[in-house]
């Protein structure tokens, strides 16, 4: 009996030492389906994949063919309504087996979907004598031809996937641009409306020292005005504005302020900035103030070490309102990093009004 107890104790100690066996992780498979092919063979994938692993989609190396159709990749649904998977692309394996169906496109009648992308914001485009707008048509297949129409008039010479509109030839108000694309006997179209507005635009690149007189400089402590022009770095040209050395727990500000002209709206503020600071603790900010709303809005907060970044904000401050545009740099009381400052360059402030009055 004592010998038997020792055997049991030994088995228990062995299990404690080696640990209990764990179940192997679940794995899943990929199957390729010919989906009506009239010749060739489907690729095979003998792999077993864990959820989340990266999978490379097989090519049509078995030369699948279907009479009257062209092979155009794989899809997760037999009717092509699921997710497309291009040959040799990769995807993350789900926690389920995957079936990929051959996708067939009818010869001579390719389905076309033209999607226009236009550089508009809130459907307002700042077009004028020195402004232009480029429109691009994105079709989901190679097409034979493009035809562009501006307000119903064919744009002669505009026969590629992009069309550039010259703002100097357009009147104020609403306009409409459309594109018609064709492949074989199949056609598709897309369109978008936009608006031409009057605008006032003011730019500051700090190349001229006289521009500095338009800015107000101050600090939280009230003891320093530590922003200045520098030719040590710039986004364009030779000069930019830079925050200087400041005391711990202080912040310094570069500020533009004024009143919005009658019938106009402060629509857009754009600028480039760069930061070299302690990440998350010493920060660059851009804020706007509107006295009608009596409200400060913070648009940009950044820190760490960045190269030049572009920022555009849309404050929508209305006529007669006093406004303030505020670029700030603040530090905490502890560590510093890098050059411990921020730079700003190429500021543009734009006011707009529309035909017939305000927005």
C-alpha positions in Angstrom: 0.0 0.0 0.0 2.8 2.4 0.8 4.5 1.5 -2.6 1.2 2.2 -4.4 0.9 5.7 -2.7 4.4 6.6 -3.7 3.5 5.7 -7.4 0.5 8.0 -7.3 2.5 10.8 -5.7 5.1 10.4 -8.4 2.5 10.7 -11.2 1.1 13.9 -9.6 4.6 15.4 -9.3 5.3 14.5 -12.9 2.1 16.3 -14.1 3.0 19.3 -12.0 6.4 19.4 -13.5 5.5 18.9 -17.1 2.2 20.8 -17.1 -1.1 19.8 -18.6 -1.2 19.5 -22.4 -2.9 22.4 -24.2 -5.3 22.1 -27.0 -3.8 23.1 -30.4 -5.1 26.4 -31.9 -8.0 26.3 -34.3 -6.9 26.4 -38.0 -9.0 27.1 -41.1 -8.8 26.3 -44.8 -9.1 28.1 -48.1 -10.9 26.6 -51.1 -10.9 27.9 -54.6 -14.1 27.4 -56.7 -14.2 27.4 -60.5 -17.7 29.1 -60.5 -18.8 27.9 -63.9 -15.5 27.7 -65.7 -15.5 25.8 -69.0 -11.9 24.8 -68.8 -8.7 24.8 -66.7 -8.4 23.9 -63.1 -8.6 25.8 -59.8 -5.6 26.4 -57.7 -5.2 24.4 -54.4 -4.2 25.6 -51.0 -3.2 22.8 -48.6 -2.3 25.2 -45.8 -4.0 25.4 -42.4 -4.3 29.0 -41.2 -4.9 30.4 -37.7 -7.3 33.3 -37.4 -5.4 36.6 -38.0 -2.6 35.1 -40.0 -1.7 36.7 -43.4 -2.7 34.7 -46.5 -1.5 35.2 -50.1 -4.2 34.8 -52.7 -3.4 32.2 -55.4 -3.0 33.2 -59.0 -5.0 31.6 -61.8 -2.1 29.2 -62.5 -4.5 26.5 -63.7 -5.6 28.7 -66.5 -9.3 28.7 -65.7 -11.4 29.9 -68.6 -15.1 30.5 -69.3 -16.4 30.9 -72.8 -17.5 34.5 -73.5 -15.9 35.8 -70.2 -12.6 37.0 -68.9 -11.2 35.9 -65.5 -10.9 39.0 -63.2 -9.8 37.6 -59.8 -11.7 36.0 -56.9 -14.7 37.0 -54.8 -16.1 35.7 -51.6 -19.6 35.3 -53.2 -20.4 33.2 -56.3 -22.4 36.1 -57.8 -19.5 38.6 -57.3 -21.4 40.6 -54.7 -18.9 39.8 -51.9 -15.4 41.0 -51.2 -12.9 41.0 -54.2 -9.5 39.4 -53.8 -6.9 40.2 -56.5 -4.4 37.6 -57.5 -1.3 37.7 -55.2 -2.9 40.1 -52.8 -2.9 39.3 -49.1 -5.6 39.3 -46.4 -6.0 38.4 -42.8 -7.6 35.0 -42.2 -10.9 35.1 -40.4 -12.0 32.6 -37.8 -13.8 30.5 -40.4 -13.1 28.5 -43.6 -12.9 30.6 -46.7 -14.2 29.8 -50.2 -13.0 32.1 -53.1 -15.0 32.0 -56.3 -13.6 32.8 -59.7 -14.9 36.1 -60.9 -16.0 36.3 -64.5 -16.5 39.5 -66.6 -18.5 39.4 -69.8 -16.3 40.1 -72.9 -17.3 43.3 -74.7 -19.7 44.4 -72.0 -17.5 45.3 -69.0 -19.5 46.8 -66.1 -18.2 50.3 -65.4 -18.8 52.4 -62.3 -17.3 55.9 -62.6 -16.8 57.6 -59.3 -15.7 61.2 -59.3 -13.4 62.6 -56.7 -13.2 66.4 -56.5 -11.1 68.7 -54.3 -14.1 70.4 -52.8 -14.9 71.1 -49.1 -18.5 71.5 -48.2 -19.2 71.8 -51.9 -17.6 75.2 -52.0 -14.7 75.8 -54.3 -12.5 78.9 -54.2 -12.3 79.4 -57.9 -11.3 82.7 -59.5 -8.6 84.3 -61.7 -5.8 82.4 -60.0 -7.7 79.3 -58.9 -8.3 76.0 -60.7 -9.9 72.7 -59.8 -8.9 69.2 -61.0 -11.6 66.5 -61.2 -10.7 62.8 -61.6 -12.9 60.0 -62.8 -12.2 56.6 -61.1 -13.5 53.7 -63.1 -13.3 50.1 -61.8 -11.8 48.9 -65.1 -9.8 50.2 -68.0 -12.1 52.2 -70.3 -12.0 53.2 -73.9 -13.0 56.9 -73.7 -13.8 59.8 -71.5 -16.1 62.8 -72.3 -16.3 65.7 -69.9 -19.2 68.3 -69.8 -19.2 71.6 -67.9 -22.7 73.0 -67.4 -23.8 70.8 -70.3 -21.0 71.9 -72.7 -18.6 69.3 -74.0 -15.0 70.2 -73.0 -13.1 69.7 -76.2 -9.6 68.3 -75.6 -10.5 66.9 -72.2 -10.4 63.2 -73.1 -8.4 61.6 -70.2 -9.4 60.5 -66.7 -8.8 64.0 -65.3 -10.2 67.4 -66.3 -8.9 70.7 -65.1 -11.4 73.6 -64.7 -10.1 77.2 -65.0 -11.8 79.4 -62.5 -11.2 82.5 -64.6 -13.8 81.5 -67.2 -16.6 80.7 -64.8 -19.2 83.1 -63.4 -20.2 83.2 -59.7 -22.8 80.7 -58.5 -23.5 77.0 -59.0 -22.0 74.8 -61.8 -22.1 71.2 -62.8 -19.5 68.9 -64.2 -20.2 65.4 -65.6 -18.1 62.6 -67.2 -19.2 59.9 -69.5 -17.0 56.8 -69.8 -17.4 54.0 -72.3 -15.9 50.5 -72.8 -17.2 48.5 -75.8 -21.0 48.7 -75.7 -21.2 49.7 -72.0 -21.5 53.2 -70.7 -21.5 54.9 -67.4 -21.5 58.4 -66.0 -21.0 60.4 -62.8 -21.4 64.1 -61.9 -21.0 66.6 -59.2 -22.0 70.2 -58.5 -19.8 72.9 -57.1 -19.9 76.6 -56.6 -17.8 79.6 -57.5 -17.5 82.2 -54.9 -15.8 85.6 -54.4 -13.0 85.5 -51.9 -10.4 87.6 -50.1 -7.1 85.8 -49.4 -4.2 86.9 -47.3 -0.9 85.0 -47.1 2.1 85.1 -44.8 5.4 83.4 -45.6 7.6 85.5 -43.3 10.1 86.3 -46.1 9.4 90.0 -45.6 10.1 91.3 -42.1 7.2 93.8 -42.5 4.7 90.9 -42.3 5.7 90.5 -38.7 3.9 93.8 -37.9 0.5 92.0 -38.5 1.1 89.6 -35.7 0.6 90.0 -31.9 3.0 88.1 -29.7 2.5 87.3 -26.0 3.0 84.6 -23.3 0.9 83.3 -20.4 3.4 84.7 -17.9 3.3 88.1 -19.7 7.1 88.2 -19.4 8.1 87.2 -22.9 7.1 87.5 -26.6 9.1 84.5 -27.7 8.1 84.0 -31.4 10.4 85.3 -34.0 11.4 85.0 -37.7 14.2 82.5 -38.4 16.1 81.4 -41.5 17.3 78.2 -39.8 14.4 76.3 -41.5 11.4 77.0 -43.6 8.7 75.1 -45.5 9.2 77.3 -48.6 11.6 80.2 -49.1 14.2 81.1 -46.4 12.2 82.2 -43.4 9.5 80.8 -41.0 8.2 81.8 -37.6 9.7 80.0 -34.6 8.8 79.8 -30.9 11.7 80.7 -28.7 13.1 79.6 -25.4 10.5 79.9 -22.6 10.2 79.2 -18.9 8.7 75.9 -17.5 4.9 75.9 -17.3 4.7 78.8 -19.8 3.2 79.1 -23.3 3.9 81.6 -26.0 1.5 82.6 -28.8 1.7 83.9 -32.4 -1.6 85.6 -33.0 -3.6 87.2 -35.9 -6.8 89.1 -35.0 -9.3 91.3 -36.7 -12.9 91.7 -37.7 -14.6 89.8 -40.6 -15.6 92.2 -43.4 -19.3 92.9 -44.2 -20.9 90.2 -46.4 -18.0 87.8 -45.9 -17.2 84.8 -43.8 -13.8 83.7 -42.5 -13.9 80.4 -44.3 -10.5 78.8 -44.3 -7.2 79.0 -42.5 -4.3 76.9 -43.8 -0.7 76.7 -42.8 2.4 74.4 -42.5 4.0 73.6 -39.1 6.8 71.6 -37.6 7.5 70.5 -34.0 10.5 69.3 -32.1 9.5 68.7 -28.5 8.9 66.2 -25.7 6.1 63.9 -26.9 2.7 64.5 -25.2 4.1 67.1 -22.8 5.5 70.1 -24.7 2.9 70.8 -27.4 2.1 72.9 -30.4 -1.5 74.1 -30.8 -3.7 76.1 -33.2 -6.9 77.6 -31.9 -9.5 80.1 -33.1 -11.7 82.5 -31.2 -15.1 83.9 -32.4 -16.5 86.7 -30.2 -20.0 86.2 -31.6 -20.0 82.7 -30.2 -17.6 83.7 -27.4 -15.8 80.4 -27.9 -12.3 79.1 -28.4 -11.9 76.0 -30.6 -8.8 73.9 -30.6 -8.1 72.5 -34.1 -4.5 71.2 -33.9 -2.6 69.6 -31.0 0.8 68.1 -31.8 4.1 67.2 -30.1 7.2 65.0 -30.5 9.4 65.3 -33.6 7.6 66.0 -36.9 8.6 67.2 -40.3 6.6 69.9 -41.9 2.9 69.1 -41.8 0.0 70.8 -43.7 -3.2 71.8 -41.8 -6.4 73.3 -43.1 -9.3 74.3 -40.8 -12.7 75.9 -41.6 -13.7 78.2 -38.7 -16.9 79.7 -40.3 -16.8 83.0 -38.5 -19.4 85.4 -39.8 -19.4 89.1 -40.8 -18.6 91.7 -38.2 -17.4 89.1 -35.7 -14.1 89.8 -34.1 -11.8 86.8 -34.5 -8.4 85.5 -33.2 -6.2 83.0 -34.9 -3.7 81.6 -32.4 -0.6 79.4 -32.9 0.8 78.4 -29.5 3.7 76.4 -28.0 3.7 75.4 -24.4 6.1 73.4 -22.1 5.7 71.6 -18.8 8.0 71.9 -15.8 10.0 68.7 -16.3 11.9 67.3 -19.2 12.5 68.7 -22.7 13.4 67.0 -25.9 14.8 68.0 -29.3 15.0 71.7 -30.1 12.0 72.3 -27.7 10.1 74.6 -30.2 7.6 74.8 -33.0 7.7 76.5 -36.4 4.9 77.9 -38.6 5.1 78.9 -42.3 3.0 79.7 -45.3 -0.2 80.9 -43.5 -3.2 81.6 -45.8 -6.4 83.2 -44.4 -9.4 83.2 -46.8 -12.7 85.0 -46.5 -15.6 84.2 -48.9 -18.9 85.5 -50.0 -21.4 84.0 -52.3 -23.6 85.5 -55.1 -26.7 86.9 -53.4 -25.2 87.2 -49.9 -23.8 85.0 -47.2 -23.8 81.3 -46.9 
